[in-house]
Amino acid sequence: MIRIKLNRGTAERPDLLQIQSAELQSKAQEAQNLQTLSDRWRGLVVLLKLPEAWISVDPREIPMGLDDPMARADSACESAAQNPVPTTRLKRAQAQAQAALRSAESAKEGMKPRLYLQGELAGNDIDTAQRSNTFGKTFELENPAWNVSLNLSMPLGNHAAEATARNAAAQMLQAEAIQDQEQSNLKLFWLNSCADLKRTQASYRLLKEAFENQRQRVELEEQRFRLGRSTTQFVIQAQDEKAGAEANLIGAEISRRVAAWNVIQLHESYRTRVEDLAKVGSP
């Protein structure tokens, strides 16, 4: 349109140069973005050990689709408010606390007096030929010999056992403190993650509305330009601000998806989610 206006004498050459400069900058930025996308694609092919022939594939032609984890994450936040799912760190802390408790109880029991009854049974017979007859008579209670004793074991001045018991008690208290801390961290992490999810969703809705406004503004500005009621500067400015709004919207989309996956990671394993996606994508 600028060239047409320039030929008609209704536009000046600086206007054409401004448009051409903006076009060249856009092409340079597009080439840089394509390079970044190609680097990511080649990295995936190499790291995932995909066929090497795929390296030459244009990543812009690869069909891609994203699922929507928002409903799943919202449901996880609602269920976690009543019954938070323990994390691996919490489970490990609970197991360590249980083990420390048993060690402390065992060490404490070792310092207590022990009273036990001991009994012996023997065969009162002499067999010079072989032992089988003697053992047999013993089990048959023929000529039995009994020996019963009551024993009391009391540790006196056992400093090593006392030190072991104290050390086990200290480790138990430490393990219980770690368990309580992990329990608090779990609750706090759930609260923060769900709050971050709500914030990113609200931000995404606002930026989506802002982008829609900028899109309409560009259309109206171009219509005004065709009617000769606007300048190239206003059109370029509107297009730039639309691109900025679109970039902000994409960033908000990424943030809310990351927040959703953080919640899903707390609620269930990635293996379960990947298996579900594999079942959906299978023929």
Accessible surface in RSA format (square Angstrom, percent):
REM  Atomic radii and reference values for relative SASA: ProtOr
REM  Chains: A
REM  Algorithm: Lee & Richards
REM  Probe-radius: 1.40
REM  Slices: 20
REM RES _ NUM      All-atoms   Total-Side   Main-Chain    Non-polar    All polar
REM                ABS   REL    ABS   REL    ABS   REL    ABS   REL    ABS   REL
RES MET A   1   101.67  52.7  66.58  44.1  35.09  83.6  50.05  42.5  51.63  68.4
RES ILE A   2    12.42   7.1  10.78   8.0   1.64   3.9  10.78   7.8   1.64   4.4
RES ARG A   3   150.31  63.1 149.13  76.0   1.18   2.8  52.97  72.4  97.34  59.0
RES ILE A   4    92.22  52.5  91.77  68.4   0.45   1.1  92.22  66.4   0.00   0.0
RES LYS A   5    35.28  17.2  35.28  21.6   0.00   0.0  27.35  24.6   7.93   8.4
RES LEU A   6    52.65  29.3  41.02  29.3  11.63  29.2  41.02  28.8  11.63  31.3
RES ASN A   7   128.93  88.9  91.73  88.6  37.21  89.6  29.86  71.9  99.07  95.8
RES ARG A   8   181.72  76.3 146.23  74.5  35.49  84.5  48.60  66.4 133.12  80.7
RES GLY A   9    62.70  77.3   0.00   N/A  62.70  77.3  29.68  81.5  33.01  73.9
RES THR A  10   100.42  71.4  64.55  65.4  35.87  85.5  71.87  96.5  28.56  43.2
RES ALA A  11    15.85  14.6   3.56   5.5  12.29  28.0   8.54  12.0   7.31  19.4
RES GLU A  12   119.78  68.8 116.58  88.2   3.20   7.6  41.08  79.5  78.70  64.3
RES ARG A  13   140.63  59.0 137.15  69.9   3.48   8.3  53.26  72.8  87.37  53.0
RES PRO A  14    85.17  62.1  79.06  72.1   6.12  22.2  80.67  66.6   4.51  28.0
RES ASP A  15    46.60  32.6  46.42  46.2   0.18   0.4   1.16   2.7  45.44  45.3
RES LEU A  16    15.04   8.4  15.04  10.8   0.00   0.0  15.04  10.6   0.00   0.0
RES LEU A  17    85.62  47.7  81.73  58.5   3.89   9.8  82.23  57.7   3.39   9.1
RES GLN A  18    69.03  38.6  60.43  44.2   8.60  20.5  32.13  68.4  36.90  28.0
RES ILE A  19    55.25  31.4  54.38  40.5   0.86   2.1  54.38  39.2   0.86   2.3
RES GLN A  20    55.93  31.3  55.73  40.7   0.20   0.5  18.31  39.0  37.62  28.5
RES SER A  21    51.59  43.6  47.48  63.4   4.11   9.5  27.74  59.1  23.85  33.4
RES ALA A  22    30.67  28.2  25.66  39.6   5.00  11.4  29.00  40.8   1.67   4.4
RES GLU A  23    83.80  48.1  76.89  58.2   6.91  16.4  31.43  60.8  52.37  42.8
RES LEU A  24   116.30  64.8 111.61  79.8   4.69  11.8 112.00  78.7   4.30  11.6
RES GLN A  25   125.19  70.0 116.32  85.0   8.87  21.1  43.00  91.5  82.19  62.3
RES SER A  26    71.77  60.6  60.73  81.0  11.05  25.4  37.52  79.9  34.26  48.0
RES LYS A  27   116.36  56.8 111.10  68.2   5.26  12.5  67.15  60.4  49.21  52.4
RES ALA A  28    65.84  60.5  51.01  78.7  14.83  33.7  59.96  84.4   5.87  15.6
RES GLN A  29   102.71  57.4  99.56  72.8   3.15   7.5  40.18  85.5  62.53  47.4
RES GLU A  30   100.83  57.9  97.12  73.5   3.71   8.8  38.91  75.3  61.92  50.6
RES ALA A  31    61.99  57.0  51.31  79.2  10.67  24.3  56.01  78.9   5.98  15.8
RES GLN A  32   105.42  59.0 101.31  74.0   4.11   9.8  35.57  75.7  69.85  53.0
RES ASN A  33    80.85  55.8  75.69  73.1   5.16  12.4  27.05  65.1  53.80  52.0
RES LEU A  34    52.50  29.2  48.70  34.8   3.80   9.6  51.98  36.5   0.52   1.4
RES GLN A  35    91.05  50.9  89.12  65.1   1.93   4.6  31.13  66.3  59.92  45.4
RES THR A  36    57.84  41.1  55.98  56.8   1.85   4.4  44.59  59.9  13.24  20.0
RES LEU A  37    75.69  42.2  73.22  52.4   2.47   6.2  75.33  52.9   0.36   1.0
RES SER A  38    17.33  14.6  17.21  23.0   0.12   0.3   7.88  16.8   9.45  13.2
RES ASP A  39    68.23  47.8  58.13  57.9  10.10  23.9  27.79  65.4  40.44  40.3
RES ARG A  40   167.38  70.3 160.83  82.0   6.55  15.6  51.41  70.3 115.97  70.3
RES TRP A  41    34.93  14.0  33.09  16.0   1.83   4.3  34.70  18.5   0.23   0.4
RES ARG A  42    87.12  36.6  86.80  44.2   0.32   0.8  32.83  44.9  54.28  32.9
RES GLY A  43    27.31  33.7   0.00   N/A  27.31  33.7  26.30  72.2   1.01   2.3
RES LEU A  44    89.94  50.1  89.13  63.8   0.81   2.0  89.13  62.6   0.81   2.2
RES VAL A  45     2.08   1.4   1.33   1.2   0.75   1.8   1.33   1.2   0.75   2.0
RES VAL A  46    95.65  62.9  83.27  75.4  12.38  29.8  88.61  77.0   7.03  19.1
RES LEU A  47   142.62  79.4 119.44  85.5  23.17  58.3 122.38  86.0  20.23  54.4
RES LEU A  48   113.04  63.0  91.52  65.5  21.52  54.1  95.51  67.1  17.53  47.2
RES LYS A  49   182.55  89.1 150.67  92.4  31.89  75.9 107.86  97.1  74.69  79.6
RES LEU A  50    53.16  29.6  44.31  31.7   8.86  22.3  45.03  31.6   8.13  21.9
RES PRO A  51    72.51  52.8  60.25  54.9  12.26  44.6  72.12  59.5   0.38   2.4
RES GLU A  52   145.29  83.4 133.13 100.7  12.16  29.0  46.86  90.6  98.43  80.4
RES ALA A  53    77.19  71.0  58.08  89.6  19.11  43.5  69.73  98.2   7.46  19.8
RES TRP A  54   110.64  44.4 110.64  53.6   0.00   0.0  87.50  46.7  23.14  37.5
RES ILE A  55    63.81  36.3  56.40  42.0   7.41  17.9  56.40  40.6   7.41  20.1
RES SER A  56   103.58  87.5  66.72  89.0  36.86  84.9  55.90 119.0  47.68  66.8
RES VAL A  57    60.07  39.5  51.02  46.2   9.04  21.8  56.94  49.5   3.13   8.5
RES ASP A  58    41.50  29.1  32.79  32.6   8.71  20.6  23.51  55.3  18.00  17.9
RES PRO A  59    15.59  11.4   9.29   8.5   6.30  22.9   9.29   7.7   6.30  39.2
RES ARG A  60   142.94  60.0 107.66  54.9  35.28  84.0  53.02  72.5  89.92  54.5
RES GLU A  61   133.76  76.8 105.32  79.7  28.44  67.7  42.82  82.8  90.94  74.2
RES ILE A  62    46.89  26.7  34.82  25.9  12.07  29.1  36.50  26.3  10.39  28.2
RES PRO A  63   127.77  93.1  99.84  91.0  27.93 101.5 111.54  92.1  16.23 100.9
RES MET A  64   163.10  84.5 118.42  78.4  44.69 106.4  94.89  80.7  68.22  90.4
RES GLY A  65    72.93  89.9   0.00   N/A  72.93  89.9  37.74 103.6  35.18  78.8
RES LEU A  66   133.37  74.3  98.44  70.4  34.93  87.8 100.66  70.7  32.71  88.0
RES ASP A  67    50.36  35.3  34.98  34.8  15.38  36.4  34.10  80.2  16.27  16.2
RES ASP A  68    94.61  66.3  72.42  72.1  22.18  52.4  32.06  75.4  62.55  62.4
RES PRO A  69     0.33   0.2   0.00   0.0   0.33   1.2   0.33   0.3   0.00   0.0
RES MET A  70    13.36   6.9  13.36   8.8   0.00   0.0  13.36  11.4   0.00   0.0
RES ALA A  71    78.84  72.5  66.92 103.3  11.92  27.1  72.91 102.7   5.93  15.7
RES ARG A  72    77.52  32.5  67.96  34.6   9.56  22.8  35.08  47.9  42.45  25.7
RES ALA A  73     0.00   0.0   0.00   0.0   0.00   0.0   0.00   0.0   0.00   0.0
RES ASP A  74    54.71  38.3  52.53  52.3   2.18   5.1  23.09  54.3  31.62  31.5
RES SER A  75    66.78  56.4  63.13  84.2   3.65   8.4  27.03  57.6  39.74  55.7
RES ALA A  76     3.13   2.9   1.65   2.5   1.48   3.4   2.66   3.7   0.47   1.2
RES CYS A  77    18.67  14.1  12.35  13.8   6.32  14.9  11.71  29.7   6.96   7.5
RES GLU A  78   128.40  73.7 114.78  86.8  13.62  32.4  47.80  92.5  80.60  65.8
RES SER A  79    50.83  43.0  39.58  52.8  11.25  25.9  48.05 102.3   2.78   3.9
RES ALA A  80     5.15   4.7   1.81   2.8   3.34   7.6   2.24   3.2   2.91   7.7
RES ALA A  81    81.56  75.0  40.88  63.1  40.68  92.5  52.86  74.4  28.70  76.0
RES GLN A  82   160.39  89.7 130.07  95.1  30.32  72.2  46.09  98.1 114.30  86.7
RES ASN A  83   114.61  79.0 109.03 105.4   5.58  13.4  24.59  59.2  90.02  87.0
RES PRO A  84    43.65  31.8  37.20  33.9   6.45  23.4  37.20  30.7   6.45  40.1
RES VAL A  85    49.08  32.3  47.46  43.0   1.62   3.9  49.08  42.6   0.00   0.0
RES PRO A  86    57.00  41.5  50.41  46.0   6.59  24.0  50.41  41.6   6.59  41.0
RES THR A  87    34.30  24.4  28.86  29.3   5.44  13.0  29.53  39.7   4.76   7.2
RES THR A  88   111.95  79.6 106.69 108.2   5.26  12.5  70.26  94.4  41.69  63.0
RES ARG A  89   140.02  58.8 137.76  70.2   2.26   5.4  54.19  74.1  85.83  52.0
RES LEU A  90     2.23   1.2   2.23   1.6   0.00   0.0   2.23   1.6   0.00   0.0
RES LYS A  91   120.06  58.6 114.38  70.2   5.68  13.5  59.84  53.9  60.22  64.1
RES ARG A  92   136.90  57.5 130.06  66.3   6.84  16.3  50.48  69.0  86.43  52.4
RES ALA A  93     3.45   3.2   1.93   3.0   1.53   3.5   3.11   4.4   0.34   0.9
RES GLN A  94    68.23  38.2  63.17  46.2   5.06  12.0  18.25  38.8  49.99  37.9
RES ALA A  95    63.06  58.0  49.96  77.1  13.10  29.8  58.23  82.0   4.83  12.8
RES GLN A  96    91.68  51.3  85.45  62.5   6.23  14.8  33.39  71.1  58.29  44.2
RES ALA A  97     7.16   6.6   5.40   8.3   1.76   4.0   5.76   8.1   1.40   3.7
RES GLN A  98    85.14  47.6  82.99  60.7   2.15   5.1  31.68  67.4  53.46  40.5
RES ALA A  99    56.38  51.8  49.72  76.7   6.66  15.1  54.87  77.3   1.51   4.0
RES ALA A 100    14.32  13.2   7.72  11.9   6.61  15.0  13.70  19.3   0.63   1.7
RES LEU A 101    61.40  34.2  61.40  43.9   0.00   0.0  61.40  43.1   0.00   0.0
RES ARG A 102   156.30  65.6 151.61  77.3   4.69  11.2  48.01  65.6 108.29  65.6
RES SER A 103    59.57  50.3  50.05  66.8   9.52  21.9  25.54  54.4  34.03  47.7
RES ALA A 104    12.38  11.4   8.88  13.7   3.50   8.0   9.31  13.1   3.07   8.1
RES GLU A 105    93.35  53.6  90.99  68.8   2.36   5.6  36.40  70.4  56.95  46.5
RES SER A 106    77.03  65.1  63.33  84.5  13.70  31.6  31.40  66.9  45.63  63.9
RES ALA A 107    17.56  16.1   4.34   6.7  13.23  30.1  15.10  21.3   2.47   6.5
RES LYS A 108   132.79  64.8 132.21  81.1   0.57   1.4  74.39  67.0  58.40  62.2
RES GLU A 109    98.77  56.7  92.54  70.0   6.22  14.8  39.82  77.0  58.94  48.1
RES GLY A 110    50.64  62.4   0.00   N/A  50.64  62.4  33.05  90.7  17.58  39.4
RES MET A 111    71.56  37.1  58.70  38.8  12.86  30.6  51.07  43.4  20.49  27.1
RES LYS A 112    94.43  46.1  91.56  56.2   2.87   6.8  55.68  50.1  38.76  41.3
RES PRO A 113    74.78  54.5  55.22  50.3  19.56  71.1  55.42  45.8  19.36 120.3
RES ARG A 114   153.46  64.4 149.46  76.2   4.00   9.5  42.45  58.0 111.01  67.3
RES LEU A 115   118.11  65.8  84.98  60.8  33.13  83.3  84.98  59.7  33.13  89.1
RES TYR A 116    98.86  46.2  92.50  52.6   6.36  16.5  62.02  46.6  36.83  45.4
RES LEU A 117   128.60  71.6  97.03  69.4  31.57  79.4  97.03  68.1  31.57  84.9
RES GLN A 118    82.06  45.9  77.84  56.9   4.22  10.1  23.47  50.0  58.59  44.4
RES GLY A 119    54.98  67.8   0.00   N/A  54.98  67.8  20.20  55.4  34.77  77.9
RES GLU A 120    92.53  53.1  83.39  63.1   9.14  21.8  34.68  67.1  57.85  47.2
RES LEU A 121    78.10  43.5  48.16  34.5  29.94  75.3  48.24  33.9  29.86  80.4
RES ALA A 122    52.68  48.4  48.13  74.3   4.56  10.4  52.51  74.0   0.17   0.4
RES GLY A 123    21.71  26.8   0.00   N/A  21.71  26.8   0.40   1.1  21.31  47.7
RES ASN A 124   106.71  73.6  93.80  90.6  12.92  31.1   7.74  18.6  98.98  95.7
RES ASP A 125    41.83  29.3  21.48  21.4  20.36  48.1   5.82  13.7  36.01  35.9
RES ILE A 126   158.20  90.0 130.54  97.3  27.65  66.7 133.40  96.1  24.80  67.3
RES ASP A 127    39.55  27.7  13.95  13.9  25.60  60.5   7.50  17.6  32.06  32.0
RES THR A 128   135.06  96.1  96.85  98.2  38.22  91.1  73.24  98.4  61.83  93.5
RES ALA A 129    89.16  82.0  50.18  77.4  38.98  88.7  60.32  84.9  28.83  76.4
RES GLN A 130   102.67  57.4  93.97  68.7   8.71  20.7  30.16  64.2  72.51  55.0
RES ARG A 131   187.08  78.6 183.21  93.4   3.87   9.2  54.83  74.9 132.25  80.2
RES SER A 132    66.74  56.4  51.55  68.8  15.19  35.0  51.44 109.5  15.30  21.4
RES ASN A 133    73.24  50.5  67.80  65.5   5.44  13.1  12.68  30.5  60.56  58.5
RES THR A 134    28.17  20.0  27.85  28.2   0.32   0.8  24.04  32.3   4.13   6.2
RES PHE A 135   115.75  57.9 115.74  71.7   0.01   0.0 115.75  70.2   0.00   0.0
RES GLY A 136    27.30  33.7   0.00   N/A  27.30  33.7  26.92  73.9   0.37   0.8
RES LYS A 137    62.83  30.7  62.21  38.2   0.62   1.5  28.30  25.5  34.53  36.8
RES THR A 138    18.02  12.8  17.96  18.2   0.06   0.1  15.61  21.0   2.41   3.6
RES PHE A 139   169.18  84.6 143.88  89.1  25.30  65.8 146.40  88.8  22.78  65.2
RES GLU A 140   127.44  73.2  98.46  74.5  28.98  69.0  44.05  85.2  83.39  68.1
RES LEU A 141   104.88  58.4  87.97  62.9  16.91  42.5  87.97  61.8  16.91  45.5
RES GLU A 142    78.69  45.2  73.15  55.3   5.54  13.2  30.39  58.8  48.30  39.4
RES ASN A 143    74.20  51.2  60.03  58.0  14.17  34.1  14.41  34.7  59.79  57.8
RES PRO A 144    56.29  41.0  36.80  33.5  19.49  70.9  37.28  30.8  19.01 118.1
RES ALA A 145    40.24  37.0  32.74  50.5   7.50  17.1  38.72  54.5   1.52   4.0
RES TRP A 146   168.83  67.8 134.79  65.2  34.04  79.9 123.38  65.8  45.44  73.7
RES ASN A 147    82.13  56.6  77.94  75.3   4.20  10.1  20.45  49.2  61.69  59.6
RES VAL A 148    99.84  65.7  69.84  63.2  30.01  72.3  69.91  60.7  29.93  81.2
RES SER A 149    43.69  36.9  37.63  50.2   6.06  14.0  36.22  77.1   7.48  10.5
RES LEU A 150   124.94  69.6  92.43  66.1  32.50  81.7  92.43  64.9  32.50  87.5
RES ASN A 151    40.85  28.2  37.35  36.1   3.50   8.4  12.78  30.8  28.08  27.1
RES LEU A 152   114.31  63.7  80.20  57.4  34.10  85.7  80.50  56.5  33.81  91.0
RES SER A 153    51.85  43.8  46.76  62.4   5.09  11.7  18.87  40.2  32.98  46.2
RES MET A 154   103.81  53.8  82.00  54.3  21.81  51.9  53.12  45.2  50.69  67.2
RES PRO A 155    47.31  34.5  21.64  19.7  25.67  93.3  32.51  26.8  14.80  92.0
RES LEU A 156   149.86  83.5 119.71  85.6  30.15  75.8 121.69  85.5  28.17  75.8
RES GLY A 157    63.25  78.0   0.00   N/A  63.25  78.0  32.28  88.6  30.98  69.4
RES ASN A 158    72.29  49.9  57.48  55.6  14.81  35.7  16.57  39.9  55.72  53.9
RES HIS A 159   138.77  75.8 132.46  92.1   6.31  16.1  96.26  99.2  42.52  49.5
RES ALA A 160    75.88  69.8  62.35  96.2  13.53  30.8  71.23 100.3   4.65  12.3
RES ALA A 161    23.80  21.9  15.64  24.1   8.16  18.6  22.25  31.3   1.55   4.1
RES GLU A 162    62.02  35.6  62.02  46.9   0.00   0.0  13.32  25.8  48.70  39.8
RES ALA A 163    59.66  54.9  50.84  78.5   8.81  20.0  55.78  78.6   3.87  10.3
RES THR A 164    82.36  58.6  77.05  78.1   5.30  12.6  55.69  74.8  26.67  40.3
RES ALA A 165    15.63  14.4  11.66  18.0   3.97   9.0  12.05  17.0   3.59   9.5
RES ARG A 166   163.91  68.8 155.23  79.1   8.68  20.7  58.82  80.4 105.09  63.7
RES ASN A 167    84.37  58.2  78.52  75.9   5.84  14.1  20.05  48.2  64.32  62.2
RES ALA A 168     9.54   8.8   7.31  11.3   2.23   5.1   8.88  12.5   0.66   1.8
RES ALA A 169    39.68  36.5  39.68  61.2   0.00   0.0  39.68  55.9   0.00   0.0
RES ALA A 170    57.43  52.8  48.69  75.1   8.75  19.9  52.48  73.9   4.95  13.1
RES GLN A 171    91.50  51.2  88.64  64.8   2.85   6.8  23.40  49.8  68.09  51.6
RES MET A 172    35.39  18.3  35.39  23.4   0.00   0.0  33.79  28.7   1.60   2.1
RES LEU A 173   112.35  62.6 106.85  76.4   5.49  13.8 107.47  75.5   4.87  13.1
RES GLN A 174   114.33  63.9 107.67  78.7   6.66  15.9  34.30  73.0  80.04  60.7
RES ALA A 175    11.00  10.1   7.92  12.2   3.07   7.0  10.47  14.8   0.52   1.4
RES GLU A 176    66.79  38.3  66.50  50.3   0.28   0.7  23.45  45.4  43.34  35.4
RES ALA A 177    59.72  54.9  48.70  75.2  11.02  25.1  54.78  77.1   4.94  13.1
RES ILE A 178    68.47  39.0  68.20  50.8   0.27   0.7  68.47  49.3   0.00   0.0
RES GLN A 179    52.20  29.2  52.20  38.1   0.00   0.0   2.88   6.1  49.32  37.4
RES ASP A 180    93.35  65.4  90.85  90.4   2.49   5.9  29.31  69.0  64.03  63.9
RES GLN A 181   109.02  61.0 102.83  75.2   6.19  14.7  29.22  62.2  79.80  60.5
RES GLU A 182    19.12  11.0  17.72  13.4   1.40   3.3   1.52   2.9  17.60  14.4
RES GLN A 183    86.04  48.1  85.49  62.5   0.55   1.3  38.38  81.7  47.67  36.2
RES SER A 184    71.05  60.0  62.21  83.0   8.84  20.4  36.42  77.5  34.64  48.5
RES ASN A 185    63.16  43.6  60.18  58.2   2.98   7.2  21.01  50.6  42.15  40.7
RES LEU A 186     7.54   4.2   2.95   2.1   4.59  11.5   7.13   5.0   0.41   1.1
RES LYS A 187   133.63  65.2 133.00  81.6   0.63   1.5  75.53  68.0  58.11  61.9
RES LEU A 188    99.93  55.7  98.63  70.6   1.30   3.3  99.62  70.0   0.31   0.8
RES PHE A 189   105.98  53.0 104.61  64.8   1.37   3.6 105.77  64.1   0.20   0.6
RES TRP A 190     9.48   3.8   9.06   4.4   0.42   1.0   9.32   5.0   0.16   0.3
RES LEU A 191   107.05  59.6 101.50  72.6   5.54  13.9 103.04  72.4   4.01  10.8
RES ASN A 192    80.88  55.8  75.43  72.9   5.45  13.1  23.90  57.5  56.98  55.1
RES SER A 193    11.89  10.0   4.83   6.4   7.06  16.3   7.77  16.5   4.12   5.8
RES CYS A 194    18.83  14.2  18.61  20.8   0.22   0.5  13.98  35.4   4.84   5.2
RES ALA A 195    58.71  54.0  48.90  75.5   9.82  22.3  53.88  75.9   4.84  12.8
RES ASP A 196    50.71  35.5  46.90  46.7   3.81   9.0  20.11  47.3  30.61  30.5
RES LEU A 197     1.38   0.8   1.38   1.0   0.00   0.0   1.38   1.0   0.00   0.0
RES LYS A 198   142.62  69.6 137.97  84.7   4.65  11.1  82.24  74.0  60.38  64.3
RES ARG A 199   143.81  60.4 135.56  69.1   8.25  19.6  75.66 103.4  68.15  41.3
RES THR A 200     4.12   2.9   2.71   2.7   1.42   3.4   4.00   5.4   0.12   0.2
RES GLN A 201    24.90  13.9  24.18  17.7   0.73   1.7   5.11  10.9  19.79  15.0
RES ALA A 202    39.84  36.6  38.72  59.8   1.12   2.6  39.23  55.3   0.61   1.6
RES SER A 203    38.67  32.7  35.18  47.0   3.49   8.0  16.81  35.8  21.86  30.6
RES TYR A 204    36.71  17.1  36.71  20.9   0.00   0.0  12.98   9.8  23.73  29.3
RES ARG A 205   148.76  62.5 141.24  72.0   7.52  17.9  67.02  91.6  81.74  49.5
RES LEU A 206   123.60  68.8 118.03  84.4   5.57  14.0 118.47  83.2   5.13  13.8
RES LEU A 207    53.13  29.6  52.61  37.6   0.52   1.3  52.61  37.0   0.52   1.4
RES LYS A 208   113.60  55.4 113.29  69.5   0.31   0.7  61.76  55.6  51.84  55.2
RES GLU A 209   110.01  63.2 103.66  78.4   6.35  15.1  37.16  71.9  72.85  59.5
RES ALA A 210    41.64  38.3  36.76  56.7   4.88  11.1  40.65  57.2   0.99   2.6
RES PHE A 211    36.19  18.1  36.19  22.4   0.00   0.0  36.19  21.9   0.00   0.0
RES GLU A 212    62.68  36.0  62.68  47.4   0.00   0.0  33.25  64.3  29.44  24.0
RES ASN A 213    84.56  58.3  78.25  75.6   6.31  15.2  25.30  60.9  59.26  57.3
RES GLN A 214    43.36  24.2  43.02  31.4   0.34   0.8   2.92   6.2  40.43  30.7
RES ARG A 215    78.17  32.8  78.04  39.8   0.14   0.3  30.77  42.0  47.41  28.7
RES GLN A 216    83.59  46.7  83.19  60.8   0.40   1.0  17.67  37.6  65.92  50.0
RES ARG A 217    75.49  31.7  71.83  36.6   3.66   8.7  38.81  53.0  36.69  22.2
RES VAL A 218     6.31   4.2   6.28   5.7   0.03   0.1   6.31   5.5   0.00   0.0
RES GLU A 219    79.50  45.6  77.17  58.4   2.33   5.6  28.72  55.6  50.78  41.5
RES LEU A 220   107.05  59.6 106.44  76.1   0.61   1.5 106.57  74.8   0.48   1.3
RES GLU A 221    15.92   9.1  15.65  11.8   0.26   0.6   0.55   1.1  15.36  12.5
RES GLU A 222    51.59  29.6  50.84  38.5   0.75   1.8  13.48  26.1  38.11  31.1
RES GLN A 223    94.52  52.9  93.01  68.0   1.51   3.6  24.83  52.9  69.69  52.9
RES ARG A 224    98.10  41.2  98.00  50.0   0.10   0.2  29.86  40.8  68.25  41.4
RES PHE A 225    19.15   9.6  19.15  11.9   0.00   0.0  19.15  11.6   0.00   0.0
RES ARG A 226   137.48  57.7 112.98  57.6  24.50  58.3  42.97  58.7  94.50  57.3
RES LEU A 227   126.98  70.7  97.60  69.8  29.38  73.9 102.99  72.3  24.00  64.6
RES GLY A 228    53.41  65.9   0.00   N/A  53.41  65.9  20.21  55.5  33.20  74.4
RES ARG A 229   163.62  68.7 140.89  71.8  22.73  54.1  49.87  68.2 113.75  68.9
RES SER A 230    13.66  11.5   0.00   0.0  13.66  31.5   4.05   8.6   9.62  13.5
RES THR A 231    73.55  52.3  69.57  70.5   3.98   9.5  71.06  95.5   2.49   3.8
RES THR A 232     6.34   4.5   4.72   4.8   1.62   3.9   2.84   3.8   3.50   5.3
RES GLN A 233   110.56  61.8 109.68  80.2   0.89   2.1  17.61  37.5  92.96  70.5
RES PHE A 234    99.35  49.7  99.32  61.5   0.03   0.1  99.32  60.2   0.03   0.1
RES VAL A 235    21.92  14.4  21.83  19.8   0.09   0.2  21.83  19.0   0.09   0.2
RES ILE A 236    28.99  16.5  27.96  20.8   1.03   2.5  28.99  20.9   0.00   0.0
RES GLN A 237    76.73  42.9  73.07  53.4   3.65   8.7  22.92  48.8  53.80  40.8
RES ALA A 238     0.53   0.5   0.53   0.8   0.00   0.0   0.53   0.8   0.00   0.0
RES GLN A 239    66.57  37.2  63.27  46.2   3.31   7.9  26.91  57.3  39.66  30.1
RES ASP A 240    89.87  63.0  80.60  80.2   9.27  21.9  26.61  62.6  63.26  63.1
RES GLU A 241    66.22  38.0  56.52  42.8   9.71  23.1  33.51  64.8  32.71  26.7
RES LYS A 242    53.50  26.1  53.50  32.8   0.00   0.0  12.00  10.8  41.50  44.2
RES ALA A 243    58.87  54.1  51.60  79.6   7.27  16.5  54.14  76.2   4.74  12.5
RES GLY A 244    33.07  40.8   0.00   N/A  33.07  40.8  31.99  87.8   1.08   2.4
RES ALA A 245    14.27  13.1   8.14  12.6   6.13  13.9  11.95  16.8   2.32   6.1
RES GLU A 246    73.38  42.1  73.38  55.5   0.00   0.0  10.37  20.1  63.02  51.5
RES ALA A 247    62.30  57.3  49.33  76.1  12.98  29.5  53.61  75.5   8.70  23.0
RES ASN A 248    85.20  58.8  77.63  75.0   7.57  18.2  11.56  27.8  73.64  71.2
RES LEU A 249    24.87  13.8  24.87  17.8   0.00   0.0  24.87  17.5   0.00   0.0
RES ILE A 250    94.22  53.6  93.25  69.5   0.97   2.3  94.22  67.8   0.00   0.0
RES GLY A 251    32.36  39.9   0.00   N/A  32.36  39.9  30.16  82.8   2.20   4.9
RES ALA A 252    10.11   9.3   2.24   3.5   7.86  17.9   8.32  11.7   1.78   4.7
RES GLU A 253    32.88  18.9  32.88  24.9   0.00   0.0  26.58  51.4   6.30   5.1
RES ILE A 254   100.70  57.3  99.37  74.0   1.33   3.2 100.70  72.5   0.00   0.0
RES SER A 255    53.50  45.2  45.75  61.1   7.75  17.9  20.61  43.9  32.88  46.1
RES ARG A 256    34.52  14.5  34.52  17.6   0.00   0.0   0.00   0.0  34.52  20.9
RES ARG A 257    40.31  16.9  40.27  20.5   0.04   0.1  19.80  27.1  20.51  12.4
RES VAL A 258    82.18  54.1  79.66  72.1   2.52   6.1  81.95  71.2   0.23   0.6
RES ALA A 259     2.48   2.3   0.61   0.9   1.88   4.3   1.95   2.7   0.53   1.4
RES ALA A 260     0.00   0.0   0.00   0.0   0.00   0.0   0.00   0.0   0.00   0.0
RES TRP A 261    58.76  23.6  58.76  28.4   0.00   0.0  45.26  24.1  13.50  21.9
RES ASN A 262    58.46  40.3  57.43  55.5   1.04   2.5   6.44  15.5  52.02  50.3
RES VAL A 263     0.00   0.0   0.00   0.0   0.00   0.0   0.00   0.0   0.00   0.0
RES ILE A 264     1.69   1.0   1.49   1.1   0.20   0.5   1.69   1.2   0.00   0.0
RES GLN A 265    97.40  54.5  84.01  61.4  13.38  31.9  14.51  30.9  82.88  62.9
RES LEU A 266    21.75  12.1  13.49   9.6   8.27  20.8  15.59  11.0   6.16  16.6
RES HIS A 267    62.14  34.0  52.37  36.4   9.77  25.0  38.87  40.1  23.27  27.1
RES GLU A 268    37.35  21.4  25.01  18.9  12.34  29.4  26.63  51.5  10.71   8.7
RES SER A 269    61.42  51.9  47.57  63.5  13.84  31.9  48.77 103.8  12.65  17.7
RES TYR A 270   102.28  47.8  97.48  55.5   4.80  12.5  80.63  60.6  21.65  26.7
RES ARG A 271   180.03  75.6 170.53  86.9   9.50  22.6  58.15  79.5 121.88  73.9
RES THR A 272    61.10  43.5  60.89  61.7   0.22   0.5  37.24  50.0  23.86  36.1
RES ARG A 273    25.28  10.6  25.28  12.9   0.00   0.0   0.86   1.2  24.42  14.8
RES VAL A 274    91.63  60.3  91.16  82.5   0.47   1.1  91.16  79.2   0.47   1.3
RES GLU A 275    85.91  49.3  83.35  63.1   2.56   6.1  31.68  61.3  54.23  44.3
RES ASP A 276    43.52  30.5  41.82  41.6   1.69   4.0  15.15  35.6  28.37  28.3
RES LEU A 277    71.64  39.9  64.00  45.8   7.64  19.2  64.21  45.1   7.43  20.0
RES ALA A 278    63.40  58.3  46.63  72.0  16.77  38.1  58.53  82.4   4.87  12.9
RES LYS A 279   151.13  73.7 134.42  82.5  16.71  39.8  86.72  78.1  64.41  68.6
RES VAL A 280   126.61  83.3 100.22  90.7  26.39  63.6 107.34  93.3  19.27  52.3
RES GLY A 281    65.71  81.0   0.00   N/A  65.71  81.0  36.23  99.4  29.48  66.0
RES SER A 282    63.71  53.8  44.08  58.8  19.62  45.2  35.19  74.9  28.52  40.0
RES PRO A 283   180.69 131.7 108.38  98.8  72.31 262.9 149.58 123.5  31.11 193.3
END  Absolute sums over single chains surface
CHAIN  1 A    20867.9      17920.5       2947.4      11980.6       8887.2
END  Absolute sums over all chains
TOTAL         20867.9      17920.5       2947.4      11980.6       8887.2
